[in-house]
Amino acid sequence: MILSIKYIVLTCLLLVIAIVGVVLGPTNGSAKELFEAVFLIGEKDTTHTIIWDLRAPRVFLSMLAGACLGLAGIFLQLSTRSPLGDPNLFGIGGGAAIFLAAVTAGVFTVDGFGVFLGCVVSSVLVSVMLAALVSNRDLTPIKLAIMGIAVGALTVSIGTSVISHGRVFPTQLIGLIAGSFTSSTWLLNLYLLGTLLVVAVPSVFISGKLYPVMLGDTLSKSLGVNPVAIRFISMGIVGVLSGASVMAGGLIGFVGLIAPHVARKMFGNAPVHLIMGSLLVGAIATMYSDQISRLLFAPTELPVGMTTTIIGAPLMMYLAMRMK
């Protein structure tokens, strides 16, 4: 009963933030015009265009990207047993950033679904590489975090080097490195929604087997669970989700770190509730951060990754200090 109430509260909060994001902006019409635009009443005018072609796609895209990051974060933390796990901090999203930088700089000539697929494949390659490094090694969470941060720094530096050789506008570079949803479209929303639906099947399959993996390889094997296989499947899911989120909004750090810890405080350690809770918290955190970035200094915008970093960096330092 208590868990159901918590889910309802998070869902209501998600809806409220989404409605506020659609209604509020630098250019607002009257209450009557906003009402008619939101509910598609009357003829299509400027207010309709602002609501449904600019604000609504951005609000929903930030929500879906946050859900991807929250899910990626919890799968990364459960499969590696590292409470400091974050897909972009560990360089998994950096694989997609390298590909996106190459496309932006004109190295590759692809668009639409090709960009999406390239980002996903690039992130999956990095996540599988990280899974191979972790498997059969007794790494402490701190050592794993250091390794992940090193991989992340490497991928970001490669991506920056690639993009610096092309004719790229500063806003494009900032959008890639620090995160931005200014290029939101309904097509991007469909890509991310499809990604979440696709990963739902393997997520359900391994959710019940993640708890033994959390207890260690020896114990999980004694319980009939193959930790290496589960870890590779989980990291593959992390790669798919991270690549999709980077394609939608660039590198947005710390959401994958924050969401699982908030979900753990709310729902406990049961993997199924952690997964659902992380999805909701990630969606709320990213959507709220994007609205702060968009409205705080309107009409000037802050990179959404800057807002999430301001919130997430102190949390990471706190978690690191508490670890033995």
C-alpha positions as a Markdown table, in Angstrom:
| # | Residue | x | y | z |
|---|---|---|---|---|
| 1 | Met | 0.0 | 0.0 | 0.0 |
| 2 | Ile | 2.8 | 2.4 | 1.0 |
| 3 | Leu | 4.7 | 1.6 | -2.2 |
| 4 | Ser | 1.6 | 2.2 | -4.3 |
| 5 | Ile | 1.2 | 5.6 | -2.7 |
| 6 | Lys | 4.8 | 6.5 | -3.5 |
| 7 | Tyr | 4.4 | 5.5 | -7.1 |
| 8 | Ile | 1.3 | 7.6 | -7.3 |
| 9 | Val | 3.1 | 10.6 | -5.7 |
| 10 | Leu | 6.0 | 10.4 | -8.2 |
| 11 | Thr | 3.6 | 10.0 | -11.2 |
| 12 | Cys | 1.6 | 13.0 | -10.1 |
| 13 | Leu | 4.8 | 15.0 | -9.6 |
| 14 | Leu | 5.9 | 14.0 | -13.1 |
| 15 | Leu | 2.6 | 15.2 | -14.6 |
| 16 | Val | 2.6 | 18.5 | -12.7 |
| 17 | Ile | 6.2 | 19.3 | -13.8 |
| 18 | Ala | 5.3 | 18.3 | -17.4 |
| 19 | Ile | 2.2 | 20.6 | -17.5 |
| 20 | Val | 4.2 | 23.5 | -16.0 |
| 21 | Gly | 6.9 | 23.0 | -18.6 |
| 22 | Val | 4.4 | 23.1 | -21.4 |
| 23 | Val | 2.5 | 26.1 | -20.1 |
| 24 | Leu | 5.4 | 28.3 | -18.9 |
| 25 | Gly | 7.9 | 30.1 | -21.1 |
| 26 | Pro | 9.4 | 33.4 | -22.1 |
| 27 | Thr | 6.5 | 34.1 | -24.5 |
| 28 | Asn | 3.1 | 33.3 | -22.9 |
| 29 | Gly | -0.4 | 34.1 | -24.2 |
| 30 | Ser | -3.5 | 34.7 | -22.2 |
| 31 | Ala | -5.0 | 32.0 | -20.0 |
| 32 | Lys | -7.7 | 31.5 | -22.6 |
| 33 | Glu | -5.2 | 31.1 | -25.5 |
| 34 | Leu | -3.0 | 28.7 | -23.5 |
| 35 | Phe | -6.1 | 26.6 | -22.6 |
| 36 | Glu | -7.2 | 26.4 | -26.2 |
| 37 | Ala | -3.7 | 25.6 | -27.4 |
| 38 | Val | -3.1 | 22.8 | -24.9 |
| 39 | Phe | -6.5 | 21.1 | -25.7 |
| 40 | Leu | -6.2 | 21.9 | -29.4 |
| 41 | Ile | -9.4 | 24.0 | -29.5 |
| 42 | Gly | -9.9 | 26.5 | -32.3 |
| 43 | Glu | -7.7 | 27.3 | -35.2 |
| 44 | Lys | -3.9 | 26.7 | -35.1 |
| 45 | Asp | -2.1 | 30.0 | -34.3 |
| 46 | Thr | 1.2 | 31.0 | -32.8 |
| 47 | Thr | 0.4 | 29.8 | -29.4 |
| 48 | His | -0.5 | 26.4 | -30.7 |
| 49 | Thr | 2.8 | 26.2 | -32.6 |
| 50 | Ile | 4.8 | 27.2 | -29.4 |
| 51 | Ile | 3.0 | 24.7 | -27.3 |
| 52 | Trp | 2.9 | 21.6 | -29.6 |
| 53 | Asp | 5.9 | 22.2 | -31.9 |
| 54 | Leu | 8.4 | 23.6 | -29.4 |
| 55 | Arg | 7.6 | 23.1 | -25.7 |
| 56 | Ala | 5.7 | 19.8 | -25.6 |
| 57 | Pro | 8.4 | 17.8 | -27.6 |
| 58 | Arg | 11.1 | 19.2 | -25.4 |
| 59 | Val | 9.2 | 18.4 | -22.2 |
| 60 | Phe | 8.5 | 14.9 | -23.2 |
| 61 | Leu | 12.0 | 14.3 | -24.6 |
| 62 | Ser | 13.6 | 15.5 | -21.4 |
| 63 | Met | 11.3 | 13.1 | -19.5 |
| 64 | Leu | 12.1 | 10.1 | -21.7 |
| 65 | Ala | 15.9 | 10.9 | -21.7 |
| 66 | Gly | 15.8 | 11.1 | -17.9 |
| 67 | Ala | 13.9 | 7.8 | -17.7 |
| 68 | Cys | 16.7 | 6.2 | -19.9 |
| 69 | Leu | 19.4 | 7.7 | -17.7 |
| 70 | Gly | 17.7 | 6.6 | -14.5 |
| 71 | Leu | 17.3 | 3.0 | -15.8 |
| 72 | Ala | 20.9 | 3.0 | -17.1 |
| 73 | Gly | 22.1 | 4.2 | -13.7 |
| 74 | Ile | 20.4 | 1.5 | -11.7 |
| 75 | Phe | 21.4 | -1.3 | -14.0 |
| 76 | Leu | 25.0 | -0.1 | -13.9 |
| 77 | Gln | 25.1 | 0.1 | -10.1 |
| 78 | Leu | 23.4 | -3.2 | -9.6 |
| 79 | Ser | 25.5 | -5.1 | -12.1 |
| 80 | Thr | 28.9 | -3.6 | -11.0 |
| 81 | Arg | 28.0 | -3.3 | -7.3 |
| 82 | Ser | 29.3 | 0.3 | -7.4 |
| 83 | Pro | 27.1 | 3.0 | -5.7 |
| 84 | Leu | 29.1 | 5.6 | -7.7 |
| 85 | Gly | 28.0 | 4.2 | -11.1 |
| 86 | Asp | 26.8 | 6.7 | -13.7 |
| 87 | Pro | 26.6 | 5.9 | -17.4 |
| 88 | Asn | 28.0 | 9.2 | -18.6 |
| 89 | Leu | 30.5 | 9.6 | -15.8 |
| 90 | Phe | 31.8 | 6.1 | -16.6 |
| 91 | Gly | 32.2 | 7.0 | -20.3 |
| 92 | Ile | 29.4 | 4.8 | -21.7 |
| 93 | Gly | 27.6 | 7.8 | -23.0 |
| 94 | Gly | 30.9 | 9.0 | -24.3 |
| 95 | Gly | 30.9 | 6.3 | -27.0 |
| 96 | Ala | 27.7 | 7.9 | -28.4 |
| 97 | Ala | 29.3 | 11.4 | -28.0 |
| 98 | Ile | 32.3 | 10.4 | -30.1 |
| 99 | Phe | 30.0 | 9.2 | -32.9 |
| 100 | Leu | 27.7 | 12.2 | -32.6 |
| 101 | Ala | 30.8 | 14.5 | -32.7 |
| 102 | Ala | 32.0 | 12.8 | -35.9 |
| 103 | Val | 28.6 | 13.3 | -37.5 |
| 104 | Thr | 28.4 | 16.9 | -36.4 |
| 105 | Ala | 32.0 | 17.6 | -37.7 |
| 106 | Gly | 31.1 | 16.0 | -41.1 |
| 107 | Val | 33.2 | 12.9 | -40.7 |
| 108 | Phe | 30.1 | 10.7 | -41.3 |
| 109 | Thr | 27.2 | 11.6 | -43.5 |
| 110 | Val | 24.2 | 10.0 | -41.8 |
| 111 | Asp | 20.9 | 11.4 | -40.5 |
| 112 | Gly | 17.7 | 10.4 | -38.7 |
| 113 | Phe | 17.7 | 6.8 | -37.7 |
| 114 | Gly | 21.3 | 6.3 | -38.8 |
| 115 | Val | 22.5 | 8.7 | -36.2 |
| 116 | Phe | 20.3 | 7.1 | -33.5 |
| 117 | Leu | 21.6 | 3.6 | -34.4 |
| 118 | Gly | 25.2 | 4.8 | -34.5 |
| 119 | Cys | 24.9 | 6.4 | -31.0 |
| 120 | Val | 23.4 | 3.2 | -29.5 |
| 121 | Val | 26.0 | 0.9 | -31.1 |
| 122 | Ser | 28.9 | 3.1 | -30.0 |
| 123 | Ser | 27.7 | 3.2 | -26.4 |
| 124 | Val | 27.0 | -0.5 | -26.3 |
| 125 | Leu | 30.6 | -1.1 | -27.5 |
| 126 | Val | 32.0 | 1.0 | -24.6 |
| 127 | Ser | 29.6 | -0.7 | -22.0 |
| 128 | Val | 30.6 | -4.2 | -23.2 |
| 129 | Met | 34.3 | -3.2 | -22.9 |
| 130 | Leu | 33.7 | -2.0 | -19.4 |
| 131 | Ala | 31.8 | -5.2 | -18.5 |
| 132 | Ala | 34.8 | -7.2 | -19.8 |
| 133 | Leu | 37.1 | -5.2 | -17.6 |
| 134 | Val | 34.9 | -5.7 | -14.5 |
| 135 | Ser | 34.2 | -9.5 | -15.0 |
| 136 | Asn | 36.4 | -11.9 | -13.1 |
| 137 | Arg | 38.1 | -9.0 | -11.2 |
| 138 | Asp | 37.6 | -8.3 | -7.5 |
| 139 | Leu | 37.4 | -4.5 | -7.9 |
| 140 | Thr | 36.3 | -2.3 | -5.0 |
| 141 | Pro | 33.7 | 0.4 | -5.8 |
| 142 | Ile | 36.4 | 3.1 | -5.6 |
| 143 | Lys | 38.7 | 1.3 | -8.0 |
| 144 | Leu | 35.8 | 0.7 | -10.4 |
| 145 | Ala | 34.8 | 4.4 | -10.1 |
| 146 | Ile | 38.3 | 5.5 | -10.9 |
| 147 | Met | 38.4 | 3.1 | -13.9 |
| 148 | Gly | 35.1 | 4.4 | -15.2 |
| 149 | Ile | 36.0 | 8.1 | -14.8 |
| 150 | Ala | 39.2 | 7.4 | -16.7 |
| 151 | Val | 37.2 | 5.8 | -19.5 |
| 152 | Gly | 34.8 | 8.7 | -19.4 |
| 153 | Ala | 37.6 | 11.3 | -19.6 |
| 154 | Leu | 39.1 | 9.4 | -22.6 |
| 155 | Thr | 35.8 | 9.3 | -24.6 |
| 156 | Val | 35.1 | 13.0 | -23.9 |
| 157 | Ser | 38.6 | 14.0 | -25.0 |
| 158 | Ile | 38.3 | 12.0 | -28.2 |
| 159 | Gly | 34.9 | 13.4 | -29.0 |
| 160 | Thr | 36.2 | 17.0 | -28.3 |
| 161 | Ser | 39.2 | 16.4 | -30.6 |
| 162 | Val | 37.0 | 15.1 | -33.4 |
| 163 | Ile | 34.5 | 17.9 | -33.2 |
| 164 | Ser | 37.2 | 20.6 | -33.0 |
| 165 | His | 38.4 | 19.7 | -36.5 |
| 166 | Gly | 35.0 | 20.4 | -38.0 |
| 167 | Arg | 33.1 | 23.7 | -38.7 |
| 168 | Val | 30.9 | 23.5 | -35.6 |
| 169 | Phe | 29.0 | 26.3 | -33.9 |
| 170 | Pro | 29.8 | 26.8 | -30.2 |
| 171 | Thr | 26.1 | 26.1 | -29.3 |
| 172 | Gln | 26.4 | 22.6 | -31.0 |
| 173 | Leu | 29.6 | 21.9 | -29.0 |
| 174 | Ile | 28.0 | 23.0 | -25.7 |
| 175 | Gly | 24.9 | 21.0 | -26.5 |
| 176 | Leu | 26.9 | 17.8 | -27.0 |
| 177 | Ile | 29.3 | 18.2 | -24.0 |
| 178 | Ala | 27.0 | 19.9 | -21.5 |
| 179 | Gly | 23.6 | 18.7 | -22.6 |
| 180 | Ser | 20.7 | 20.4 | -24.4 |
| 181 | Phe | 17.2 | 19.6 | -25.5 |
| 182 | Thr | 16.8 | 22.7 | -27.8 |
| 183 | Ser | 16.6 | 20.4 | -30.9 |
| 184 | Ser | 13.7 | 18.4 | -29.7 |
| 185 | Thr | 11.3 | 16.9 | -32.2 |
| 186 | Trp | 8.5 | 14.4 | -32.0 |
| 187 | Leu | 10.6 | 11.9 | -34.0 |
| 188 | Leu | 13.3 | 11.9 | -31.3 |
| 189 | Asn | 10.5 | 11.2 | -28.8 |
| 190 | Leu | 9.5 | 8.2 | -30.8 |
| 191 | Tyr | 13.1 | 6.9 | -30.9 |
| 192 | Leu | 13.4 | 7.1 | -27.1 |
| 193 | Leu | 10.0 | 5.7 | -26.4 |
| 194 | Gly | 10.8 | 2.8 | -28.7 |
| 195 | Thr | 14.1 | 2.3 | -26.9 |
| 196 | Leu | 12.4 | 2.0 | -23.5 |
| 197 | Leu | 9.9 | -0.5 | -24.9 |
| 198 | Val | 12.6 | -2.6 | -26.5 |
| 199 | Val | 14.7 | -2.8 | -23.3 |
| 200 | Ala | 11.7 | -3.6 | -21.2 |
| 201 | Val | 11.8 | -7.3 | -22.2 |
| 202 | Pro | 15.4 | -8.0 | -21.2 |
| 203 | Ser | 14.9 | -5.8 | -18.1 |
| 204 | Val | 12.1 | -8.0 | -16.9 |
| 205 | Phe | 14.1 | -11.1 | -17.7 |
| 206 | Ile | 17.1 | -10.2 | -15.6 |
| 207 | Ser | 15.4 | -8.1 | -12.8 |
| 208 | Gly | 15.0 | -11.1 | -10.6 |
| 209 | Lys | 18.5 | -12.2 | -11.1 |
| 210 | Leu | 20.2 | -9.0 | -10.3 |
| 211 | Tyr | 19.9 | -9.4 | -6.5 |
| 212 | Pro | 22.1 | -12.5 | -6.4 |
| 213 | Val | 24.7 | -10.7 | -8.6 |
| 214 | Met | 24.6 | -7.8 | -6.0 |
| 215 | Leu | 25.7 | -10.4 | -3.4 |
| 216 | Gly | 28.9 | -11.4 | -5.3 |
| 217 | Asp | 29.9 | -13.9 | -8.0 |
| 218 | Thr | 30.5 | -16.8 | -5.7 |
| 219 | Leu | 27.1 | -16.6 | -4.0 |
| 220 | Ser | 25.2 | -15.9 | -7.2 |
| 221 | Lys | 26.8 | -19.0 | -8.8 |
| 222 | Ser | 25.7 | -21.1 | -5.8 |
| 223 | Leu | 22.2 | -19.9 | -6.4 |
| 224 | Gly | 22.3 | -21.0 | -10.1 |
| 225 | Val | 22.8 | -17.5 | -11.6 |
| 226 | Asn | 25.5 | -16.9 | -14.1 |
| 227 | Pro | 26.9 | -13.5 | -13.0 |
| 228 | Val | 29.0 | -12.9 | -16.1 |
| 229 | Ala | 26.0 | -13.4 | -18.4 |
| 230 | Ile | 23.7 | -11.2 | -16.3 |
| 231 | Arg | 26.4 | -8.5 | -16.1 |
| 232 | Phe | 26.9 | -8.5 | -19.9 |
| 233 | Ile | 23.1 | -8.3 | -20.6 |
| 234 | Ser | 22.8 | -5.6 | -18.0 |
| 235 | Met | 25.6 | -3.6 | -19.4 |
| 236 | Gly | 24.2 | -4.0 | -22.9 |
| 237 | Ile | 21.0 | -2.4 | -21.6 |
| 238 | Val | 23.0 | 0.4 | -20.1 |
| 239 | Gly | 24.7 | 1.0 | -23.4 |
| 240 | Val | 21.4 | 1.1 | -25.4 |
| 241 | Leu | 19.8 | 3.5 | -22.9 |
| 242 | Ser | 22.9 | 5.7 | -22.7 |
| 243 | Gly | 23.3 | 6.0 | -26.4 |
| 244 | Ala | 19.6 | 6.9 | -26.9 |
| 245 | Ser | 19.8 | 9.6 | -24.2 |
| 246 | Val | 23.0 | 11.2 | -25.7 |
| 247 | Met | 21.5 | 11.3 | -29.1 |
| 248 | Ala | 18.5 | 13.1 | -27.7 |
| 249 | Gly | 20.2 | 15.6 | -25.4 |
| 250 | Gly | 24.0 | 15.2 | -25.3 |
| 251 | Leu | 26.0 | 14.2 | -22.2 |
| 252 | Ile | 23.9 | 14.8 | -19.1 |
| 253 | Gly | 25.8 | 13.8 | -16.1 |
| 254 | Phe | 24.8 | 12.6 | -12.6 |
| 255 | Val | 21.1 | 11.7 | -13.4 |
| 256 | Gly | 22.1 | 8.0 | -13.5 |
| 257 | Leu | 23.9 | 8.5 | -10.2 |
| 258 | Ile | 21.1 | 10.4 | -8.4 |
| 259 | Ala | 18.0 | 8.5 | -9.5 |
| 260 | Pro | 19.0 | 5.0 | -8.1 |
| 261 | His | 19.9 | 6.5 | -4.7 |
| 262 | Val | 16.7 | 8.4 | -4.4 |
| 263 | Ala | 14.7 | 5.3 | -5.5 |
| 264 | Arg | 16.6 | 3.2 | -2.9 |
| 265 | Lys | 15.6 | 5.6 | -0.2 |
| 266 | Met | 12.0 | 5.5 | -1.3 |
| 267 | Phe | 11.5 | 1.8 | -2.2 |
| 268 | Gly | 14.3 | -0.2 | -0.5 |
| 269 | Asn | 16.6 | -2.7 | -2.2 |
| 270 | Ala | 14.2 | -4.9 | -4.2 |
| 271 | Pro | 15.5 | -4.8 | -7.8 |
| 272 | Val | 12.0 | -4.5 | -9.4 |
| 273 | His | 11.1 | -1.5 | -7.3 |
| 274 | Leu | 14.5 | 0.0 | -7.7 |
| 275 | Ile | 14.2 | -0.2 | -11.5 |
| 276 | Met | 10.7 | 1.4 | -11.6 |
| 277 | Gly | 11.7 | 4.0 | -9.0 |
| 278 | Ser | 14.8 | 5.0 | -10.9 |
| 279 | Leu | 12.9 | 5.3 | -14.1 |
| 280 | Leu | 10.4 | 7.8 | -12.5 |
| 281 | Val | 13.0 | 9.7 | -10.5 |
| 282 | Gly | 15.3 | 10.0 | -13.5 |
| 283 | Ala | 12.5 | 11.4 | -15.7 |
| 284 | Ile | 11.5 | 13.9 | -13.0 |
| 285 | Ala | 15.0 | 15.0 | -12.3 |
| 286 | Thr | 15.9 | 15.6 | -15.9 |
| 287 | Met | 12.7 | 17.3 | -16.9 |
| 288 | Tyr | 12.9 | 19.6 | -13.8 |
| 289 | Ser | 16.5 | 20.4 | -14.5 |
| 290 | Asp | 15.8 | 21.3 | -18.1 |
| 291 | Gln | 13.0 | 23.6 | -17.1 |
| 292 | Ile | 15.3 | 25.3 | -14.6 |
| 293 | Ser | 17.9 | 25.7 | -17.3 |
| 294 | Arg | 15.3 | 27.0 | -19.7 |
| 295 | Leu | 13.5 | 29.5 | -17.5 |
| 296 | Leu | 15.9 | 30.7 | -14.8 |
| 297 | Phe | 17.7 | 33.2 | -17.1 |
| 298 | Ala | 15.2 | 33.3 | -19.9 |
| 299 | Pro | 15.5 | 34.0 | -22.8 |
| 300 | Thr | 19.1 | 32.8 | -22.2 |
| 301 | Glu | 19.4 | 29.1 | -21.5 |
| 302 | Leu | 21.8 | 27.1 | -19.3 |
| 303 | Pro | 23.1 | 23.7 | -20.4 |
| 304 | Val | 20.9 | 21.1 | -18.7 |
| 305 | Gly | 24.0 | 19.1 | -17.8 |
| 306 | Met | 25.3 | 22.1 | -15.8 |
| 307 | Thr | 22.1 | 22.0 | -13.6 |
| 308 | Thr | 22.3 | 18.3 | -13.0 |
| 309 | Thr | 26.0 | 18.5 | -12.2 |
| 310 | Ile | 25.4 | 21.2 | -9.6 |
| 311 | Ile | 22.9 | 18.8 | -7.9 |
| 312 | Gly | 24.8 | 15.6 | -8.5 |
| 313 | Ala | 28.5 | 16.4 | -7.8 |
| 314 | Pro | 28.0 | 17.1 | -4.1 |
| 315 | Leu | 26.0 | 13.9 | -3.8 |
| 316 | Met | 28.9 | 11.9 | -5.4 |
| 317 | Met | 31.4 | 13.5 | -3.0 |
| 318 | Tyr | 29.2 | 12.6 | -0.1 |
| 319 | Leu | 28.8 | 9.0 | -1.2 |
| 320 | Ala | 32.6 | 8.7 | -1.8 |
| 321 | Met | 33.4 | 10.0 | 1.7 |
| 322 | Arg | 31.0 | 7.5 | 3.3 |
| 323 | Met | 32.6 | 4.6 | 1.5 |
| 324 | Lys | 35.2 | 2.5 | 3.3 |
